[in-house]
Amino acid sequence: MPLIKFSAGDVLVMKKKHPCGSDKFTVIRSGSDVRIACVGCKRDLTLQRETLEKAIKSVIPKETNERNG
């Protein structure tokens, strides 16, 4: 399985929705464990990178987020 590249500030679109209804998470810290925060309710959680990569649908880079406001 190829590595999915993302860094702090990127937005991850997940395959499943969070209980609040949002499917987007902002990366706070990346490494072997990745800390993410829900865009909808601001709840943050830490997941192992391997587990997280299986749940990612797509990555929206930080530069795109800054241009769109």
KOLLO-692082 format. One record per residue: residue in one letter; z, x, y of N, C-alpha, C in turn. Coordinates in steps of 0.1 Angstrom, whole numbers, plus 5000, padded with zeros to 4 digits. Last residue first. Layout:
% residues N
AZXYZXYZXY...
% end
This chain:
% residues 69
G501648985303502848935310503848905300N499449105293499448955293500648895299R500049375295498849315303498949165304E502149405277502349425291501249365300N500849345252501949265257502149275272T499149565250498549425251499649335257E500949775247500049775258499449635261K502149715222502949705234502049695246P500149535198500649655204501249625218I500849325173500349315187500949435194V500049295140500849375150500149355163S500449055113499649135122500649195132K502248995092500848935092499949015101I504849135073504049135085502649085083A506249165049506349035056505449025069K505949425041505449315032505349185039E507449555060505949575060505349465051L510149495054509449445066507949445065T510549645031510649505030509949435042E510149905041509349865030509349705029R512149925061510749935065509849875054Q514949705060514249825055512749815058L516049555091515449545077514949685073T518249405112517749525107517349515093L517949165139518249205126517649335122D518848945166518249065161518749095147R517748655184518548705173517948835168K516148535203516648665206517648715195C514648305197516048285199516848415202G511848405199512248265203513748255206V511548665191511048635204511648495209C514048845173513148725174512848695189A513949195170514549075176513548965177I514549455146513649365153514449255159R514749785134515549675141514549595149V514249935103513649885115514449775121D514750235086515250095088514650055102S513150455090513250405077513850265076G511950325122512350445113512350395099S512350175154511650195141512050325134R513749925174513850055169513050065156I512649675182513649745190513649895187V509849475181510449595175511349665185T509949125182509849245190510549365183F508348875164509548955165509149085173K507148545158507048665164508348745166D507448285150506948385139506748515145S509948035156509048145161508648235149G511847865145510447815147509447925151C514347935138514247875151512747825154P513948065113514547925113514447855127H510748225115512248235116512748085117K507948185093508648165105510148185104K506048435075506948315075507648305089K504548655084503948555075504748425075M504848755119505248755105504548645097V503848985142503648845138503848835123L505549195163505149175149504949025147V504949385192505349245186504749235173D506349695203505349615197505849475192G508749815210508049745221506849655215A508450095189509250015197508449945208S505550055167506550135174507350045183F503550075137504150005148505250085154K501350075110501950155122502350055133I501850035077501549965089502150035101L500550235050501650215060501050135072P499050075021499050165033500150125043M500050094988500050005000500050095012
% end
